[in-house]
């Protein structure tokens, strides 16, 4: 069972996470759900548009749970310090 679970985790990770750790699956699902909901709303099917939007949100939330959420970048987040050099100054 352990090998099967490891393989499934790797497969889910490969599909849902891009090359740099960004949530590629969430972006894809959001775009598809947005286009489908917009098309349904434009066609006068508001209940279908709401259903598609809710399903898209549920898929994105599930993806976040399965992959452990957002992964911070390797070097940490950018920030500002009080000792930052002024613009145009040379050291």
C-alpha positions in Angstrom: 0.0 0.0 0.0 2.9 2.3 0.7 4.3 2.2 -2.8 0.8 2.8 -4.3 0.3 5.8 -2.1 3.7 7.2 -2.9 3.1 6.7 -6.7 -0.3 8.4 -6.4 1.2 11.3 -4.4 3.9 11.8 -7.1 1.3 11.6 -9.9 -1.0 14.2 -8.2 2.0 16.4 -7.5 3.2 16.2 -11.2 -0.3 17.1 -12.5 -1.2 19.8 -10.0 2.1 21.6 -9.4 4.2 23.3 -12.1 7.9 23.1 -12.6 8.7 25.7 -10.0 6.2 24.6 -7.4 3.4 27.0 -8.4 -0.1 25.6 -8.3 -0.6 25.1 -12.1 -3.7 22.9 -11.6 -5.5 25.7 -9.7 -4.8 28.1 -12.5 -6.0 25.8 -15.2 -9.2 24.8 -13.3 -9.9 28.5 -12.5 -9.6 29.5 -16.2 -11.7 26.6 -17.5 -14.4 27.2 -14.8 -14.4 30.9 -15.5 -14.9 30.4 -19.3 -17.6 27.8 -18.8 -19.5 29.8 -16.2 -19.3 32.9 -18.4 -20.6 31.0 -21.4 -23.5 29.6 -19.3 -24.3 33.0 -17.9 -24.3 34.6 -21.4 -26.6 31.8 -22.6 -29.1 32.6 -19.8 -28.3 29.6 -17.7 -27.5 31.3 -14.4 -28.0 28.2 -12.2 -25.6 26.3 -14.4 -23.1 29.2 -14.2 -23.3 29.2 -10.4 -22.9 25.4 -10.3 -19.8 25.5 -12.5 -18.2 28.2 -10.4 -18.9 26.3 -7.2 -17.4 23.1 -8.7 -14.4 25.0 -9.9 -13.9 26.5 -6.4 -14.2 23.0 -4.8 -11.6 21.6 -7.1 -9.1 24.4 -6.4 -9.7 23.9 -2.6 -9.2 20.1 -2.9 -6.0 20.7 -4.9 -4.7 23.0 -2.1 -5.4 20.4 0.5 -3.8 17.6 -1.5 -0.6 19.5 -2.3 -0.2 21.1 1.1 -1.0 24.7 0.0 1.4 27.2 -1.5 5.1 26.5 -1.4 7.3 29.4 -0.5 10.2 30.2 -2.9 13.7 28.7 -2.2 15.4 32.0 -1.3 12.5 33.3 0.8 10.2 36.2 0.0 11.5 39.6 -1.1 11.4 42.3 1.5 12.8 45.7 2.4 15.2 46.6 5.1 15.9 49.9 6.9 19.5 49.8 5.6 18.7 49.5 1.9 20.8 51.8 -0.3 19.1 54.8 -1.8 18.4 54.7 -5.5 21.3 55.8 -7.6 23.9 55.6 -4.8 27.1 53.6 -5.5 29.0 51.5 -3.2 
